[in-house]
Amino acid sequence: MRAVRCHELIGPKSLRVDEVPAPTPGEGEVLIEVHAAGLNFPDVLLTYGKYQFKADPPFIPGGEGAGIVRAVGSASGGLAVGDRVAFLVMNGAFAEQVVAPAAGVVKLPDDVSFEVGAATLLTYATTLHALADRAALRAGETLLVLGAAGGVGTAAIELGKLLGARVIAAASSDDKIAYCKERGADEGINYAREDLKDRAKVLTKGNGANVIYDPVGGAYAEAALRGIAWEGRYLVVGFAAGEIPKIPLNLVLLKGCQIVGVFWGSFAARDPLKNRQNAERILAWVSEGKLRPHVDTVVKFADAQGALERMERRDVKGKLVLVP
């Protein structure tokens, strides 16, 4: 079968399309014919060896996708050959076939395309875990989303609104802010030309944001924290800016707030049942039209390098999807 593989930990330029042996499912696993795979910022980090876990080259990136079940091992969780599914894996989705643990596979509603299914689970599952499980976001609260035009940022806008929050989207250009408002954001902050803390205070009448969703890190983290409300929750989701910020802990004391880690991958491994329930809930919302995952561009295997380089430049609105 064909697969996109990373051959050196030097970034997306090390990706090549190779012929590799097809996998076979073992106990508790299913073999899926991949029709589409979602691209995510962790895939960029993996190609540099900078993600929370490291894969030894050559390896196949890709943490999510959608396709059709072609074989099942024992204890397959009720999945059957021919089922349309969306799936989550540690890596390996950038291939014509993948073996996935049954606990990370959910049936795809008939009215949800493979491309949309592939663009949904990782970002929305991460975000639902963050907002509902970790922050306990309540209706009527204000949610400030950093990097709001990206994949997880878009998911945070839509899920925040669905959970009843007022959403402020922070991004690096007016064009991205306009996109965020199209996705449902109530207000926007262009932190390339506006002071993030001051503008957040103005938009919240001096109170600050109850929950801050930060997949970016870097220079904006402290400014965002200074714009948090009393007893707010600051969600540490990732570090797309590349820099892991150092936070003055006196701010946590003065704000009476919490800094909350969101490591979705570890949560999914430790509590697969809860994660599966979250995934099924998300896909039901997509089928009902309550969530609208945005696919920026669909690209072929041969264009995987350019797609990840676009993601590295943060030149993406929503999600990129890779198809064989």
ChimeraX attribute file (.defattr): number of C-alpha atoms within 10 A of each C-alpha:
attribute: neighborCount
match mode: 1-to-1
recipient: residues
	/A:1	11
	/A:2	16
	/A:3	26
	/A:4	27
	/A:5	25
	/A:6	26
	/A:7	18
	/A:8	17
	/A:9	20
	/A:10	14
	/A:11	21
	/A:12	24
	/A:13	16
	/A:14	16
	/A:15	27
	/A:16	19
	/A:17	17
	/A:18	14
	/A:19	12
	/A:20	13
	/A:21	10
	/A:22	14
	/A:23	12
	/A:24	15
	/A:25	19
	/A:26	17
	/A:27	12
	/A:28	15
	/A:29	23
	/A:30	29
	/A:31	24
	/A:32	32
	/A:33	21
	/A:34	28
	/A:35	24
	/A:36	29
	/A:37	34
	/A:38	29
	/A:39	28
	/A:40	24
	/A:41	19
	/A:42	20
	/A:43	23
	/A:44	24
	/A:45	23
	/A:46	25
	/A:47	28
	/A:48	18
	/A:49	19
	/A:50	16
	/A:51	16
	/A:52	11
	/A:53	11
	/A:54	13
	/A:55	18
	/A:56	13
	/A:57	14
	/A:58	15
	/A:59	19
	/A:60	26
	/A:61	26
	/A:62	25
	/A:63	23
	/A:64	31
	/A:65	36
	/A:66	32
	/A:67	28
	/A:68	21
	/A:69	24
	/A:70	17
	/A:71	19
	/A:72	24
	/A:73	19
	/A:74	12
	/A:75	13
	/A:76	19
	/A:77	16
	/A:78	7
	/A:79	20
	/A:80	15
	/A:81	13
	/A:82	13
	/A:83	15
	/A:84	25
	/A:85	23
	/A:86	33
	/A:87	30
	/A:88	29
	/A:89	20
	/A:90	16
	/A:91	17
	/A:92	23
	/A:93	31
	/A:94	30
	/A:95	30
	/A:96	22
	/A:97	25
	/A:98	25
	/A:99	24
	/A:100	24
	/A:101	20
	/A:102	24
	/A:103	21
	/A:104	22
	/A:105	27
	/A:106	22
	/A:107	19
	/A:108	24
	/A:109	18
	/A:110	10
	/A:111	9
	/A:112	16
	/A:113	17
	/A:114	24
	/A:115	26
	/A:116	24
	/A:117	28
	/A:118	34
	/A:119	30
	/A:120	29
	/A:121	28
	/A:122	25
	/A:123	24
	/A:124	25
	/A:125	25
	/A:126	23
	/A:127	26
	/A:128	26
	/A:129	21
	/A:130	23
	/A:131	23
	/A:132	15
	/A:133	11
	/A:134	16
	/A:135	23
	/A:136	13
	/A:137	21
	/A:138	16
	/A:139	13
	/A:140	13
	/A:141	16
	/A:142	27
	/A:143	30
	/A:144	30
	/A:145	31
	/A:146	27
	/A:147	24
	/A:148	32
	/A:149	31
	/A:150	26
	/A:151	28
	/A:152	29
	/A:153	27
	/A:154	29
	/A:155	29
	/A:156	31
	/A:157	28
	/A:158	23
	/A:159	23
	/A:160	28
	/A:161	22
	/A:162	15
	/A:163	16
	/A:164	15
	/A:165	23
	/A:166	22
	/A:167	28
	/A:168	28
	/A:169	30
	/A:170	29
	/A:171	25
	/A:172	18
	/A:173	15
	/A:174	16
	/A:175	11
	/A:176	23
	/A:177	22
	/A:178	16
	/A:179	19
	/A:180	28
	/A:181	18
	/A:182	10
	/A:183	20
	/A:184	19
	/A:185	27
	/A:186	16
	/A:187	17
	/A:188	23
	/A:189	26
	/A:190	18
	/A:191	18
	/A:192	12
	/A:193	10
	/A:194	13
	/A:195	14
	/A:196	23
	/A:197	20
	/A:198	15
	/A:199	18
	/A:200	27
	/A:201	18
	/A:202	12
	/A:203	16
	/A:204	17
	/A:205	10
	/A:206	14
	/A:207	15
	/A:208	27
	/A:209	30
	/A:210	25
	/A:211	28
	/A:212	29
	/A:213	29
	/A:214	28
	/A:215	24
	/A:216	23
	/A:217	22
	/A:218	17
	/A:219	13
	/A:220	17
	/A:221	24
	/A:222	17
	/A:223	15
	/A:224	26
	/A:225	26
	/A:226	19
	/A:227	26
	/A:228	31
	/A:229	22
	/A:230	17
	/A:231	16
	/A:232	24
	/A:233	26
	/A:234	27
	/A:235	21
	/A:236	19
	/A:237	20
	/A:238	23
	/A:239	19
	/A:240	21
	/A:241	17
	/A:242	12
	/A:243	12
	/A:244	14
	/A:245	15
	/A:246	11
	/A:247	13
	/A:248	10
	/A:249	9
	/A:250	9
	/A:251	14
	/A:252	20
	/A:253	12
	/A:254	11
	/A:255	17
	/A:256	14
	/A:257	19
	/A:258	17
	/A:259	16
	/A:260	16
	/A:261	14
	/A:262	23
	/A:263	15
	/A:264	19
	/A:265	18
	/A:266	10
	/A:267	14
	/A:268	19
	/A:269	13
	/A:270	11
	/A:271	11
	/A:272	15
	/A:273	13
	/A:274	13
	/A:275	22
	/A:276	19
	/A:277	12
	/A:278	19
	/A:279	27
	/A:280	20
	/A:281	13
	/A:282	20
	/A:283	25
	/A:284	16
	/A:285	15
	/A:286	19
	/A:287	16
	/A:288	13
	/A:289	10
	/A:290	15
	/A:291	20
	/A:292	16
	/A:293	24
	/A:294	19
	/A:295	19
	/A:296	15
	/A:297	14
	/A:298	16
	/A:299	17
	/A:300	12
	/A:301	21
	/A:302	16
	/A:303	16
	/A:304	24
	/A:305	19
	/A:306	14
	/A:307	24
	/A:308	25
	/A:309	15
	/A:310	14
	/A:311	22
	/A:312	19
	/A:313	11
	/A:314	16
	/A:315	14
	/A:316	19
	/A:317	20
	/A:318	23
	/A:319	26
	/A:320	25
	/A:321	26
	/A:322	27
	/A:323	23
	/A:324	17
